[in-house]
Amino acid sequence: MQTTIQQTQFAEDVNTGLSASHKYLNSKYFYDTHGSIIFQKIMHMPEYYLTDCELEIFEKQASGIYEAFRVDHQPFDVVELGAGDGLKTTILLMHIFKKNPKIRYMPIDISNKAVEMITEKLTHEIPGLEVLGKTGDYFEMMEELSRIDKTPKVLLFLGSNIGNFNDGKARSFLGELHAAMNPADKLFIGFDLKKDPRVILDAYNDPHGYTASFNLNLLRRINEELGANFEIMKFRHHEVYDPQTGTAKSYLISLEKQDVRINSLDRVFHFEKWEPVFMEMSQKYDFAMIEKFASGSGFTIEKNFTDSKNYFLNSLWKLK
Ligand SMILES: C[S@@+](CC[C@H](N)C(=O)[O-])C[C@H]1O[C@@H](n2cnc3c(N)ncnc32)[C@H](O)[C@@H]1O
């Protein structure tokens, strides 16, 4: 049957990734409605220490964080890039809103489901807080951000989302943020720190199988949205962590030699037995790496906040 080739961005990116000599898929597509729900399960499991550690920082150090954000009690906007369900941000916003009800909160997320969930949650949990959610790619929102009125902004980039970018992409992302920021704006960014490799592997290779289903869900999404015939059971999630570089990587491994057709691309992709598809990296950092990142992209670190185990760090940056 002749099919129409839909050149959507999603289809194009899948085509590019699966045509590469080392196959890959872009992890930003993890977050359809189903993926956002699975990610919530990941955040709630005990092995995924990142959520608990960042939550502890917000619960125990909210006053210090607020003082570092703004000392003048003037109105300001909190803009969150890749907000997700806002589990941790809600705790921080509750504290900030009590001290300064003139703030506005602007969550940006590529997942419409995530923006809906966080807007609904905050409307109930912090009555009176002005929430202006936006669905879209934060790379594309950068320019718009600089055009929003000149109210000072604190940009949140939490959960060590930065770790999903390779070094070059992280630097160019920080450069774009720098260009979109005004002198009074600040950036509050989460970094997952290097630690016992077993702790890291347990977080991404969990016994409940949530991370595996999170990765496999992208194949299901390609089936559903691009008319493909991936047989999900013929792929297995595989996680590795290199303690020297601090890089964790997820792959899907093809368990047999197989062909997969993607109708909207009108193409068949071949997978060898044991062939990996690279899905996502999660970089772990040390202090020296973070300092280098900040100064290399035109920022000065104003203050660092860490949890009691020194697993996670939230760093507040201003323009140099
Ligand atoms: C790992 S979750 C983290 C959520 C939240 N920041 C936290 O710390 O719990 C990443 C979130 O970023 C969103 N996201 C990923 N890539 C994005 C992009 N390019 N533009 C906008 N949102 C994106 C996803 O939909 C998801 O909700």
The ligand as an SDF file (V2000), in Angstrom:
LIG
                    3D

 27 29  0  0  0  0  0  0  0  0999 V2000
   13.5110   14.5480   33.2600 C   0  0  0  0  0  0  0  0  0  0  0  0
   11.9930   15.4450   33.1970 S   0  0  0  0  0  0  0  0  0  0  0  0
   12.2920   16.5500   34.5220 C   0  0  0  0  0  0  0  0  0  0  0  0
   11.0880   17.2810   34.9980 C   0  0  0  0  0  0  0  0  0  0  0  0
   11.3740   18.3070   36.0810 C   0  0  0  0  0  0  0  0  0  0  0  0
   12.2170   19.3970   35.6090 N   0  0  0  0  0  0  0  0  0  0  0  0
   11.9920   17.6660   37.2740 C   0  0  0  0  0  0  0  0  0  0  0  0
   13.1000   18.0570   37.6300 O   0  0  0  0  0  0  0  0  0  0  0  0
   11.3590   16.8200   37.8810 O   0  0  0  0  0  0  0  0  0  0  0  0
   12.2420   16.3820   31.7610 C   0  0  0  0  0  0  0  0  0  0  0  0
   11.0680   17.2500   31.3560 C   0  0  0  0  0  0  0  0  0  0  0  0
   11.5180   18.1120   30.3100 O   0  0  0  0  0  0  0  0  0  0  0  0
   10.6060   18.0830   29.2230 C   0  0  0  0  0  0  0  0  0  0  0  0
   11.4070   18.2720   28.0150 N   0  0  0  0  0  0  0  0  0  0  0  0
   12.3480   17.4450   27.4900 C   0  0  0  0  0  0  0  0  0  0  0  0
   12.9010   17.9920   26.4000 N   0  0  0  0  0  0  0  0  0  0  0  0
   12.2810   19.2020   26.2320 C   0  0  0  0  0  0  0  0  0  0  0  0
   12.4260   20.2480   25.2870 C   0  0  0  0  0  0  0  0  0  0  0  0
   13.3140   20.1730   24.2930 N   0  0  0  0  0  0  0  0  0  0  0  0
   11.6410   21.3410   25.4230 N   0  0  0  0  0  0  0  0  0  0  0  0
   10.7260   21.4400   26.4270 C   0  0  0  0  0  0  0  0  0  0  0  0
   10.5640   20.4710   27.3560 N   0  0  0  0  0  0  0  0  0  0  0  0
   11.3260   19.3860   27.2640 C   0  0  0  0  0  0  0  0  0  0  0  0
    9.9200   16.7380   29.3050 C   0  0  0  0  0  0  0  0  0  0  0  0
    8.6430   16.7310   28.7130 O   0  0  0  0  0  0  0  0  0  0  0  0
    9.8930   16.4820   30.8090 C   0  0  0  0  0  0  0  0  0  0  0  0
    8.6970   16.9270   31.3890 O   0  0  0  0  0  0  0  0  0  0  0  0
  1  2  1  0
  2  3  1  0
  2 10  1  0
  3  4  1  0
  4  5  1  0
  5  6  1  0
  5  7  1  0
  7  8  2  0
  7  9  1  0
 10 11  1  0
 11 12  1  0
 11 26  1  0
 12 13  1  0
 13 14  1  0
 13 24  1  0
 14 15  1  0
 14 23  1  0
 15 16  2  0
 16 17  1  0
 17 18  1  0
 17 23  2  0
 18 19  1  0
 18 20  2  0
 20 21  1  0
 21 22  2  0
 22 23  1  0
 24 25  1  0
 24 26  1  0
 26 27  1  0
M  CHG  2   2   1   9  -1
M  END
$$$$
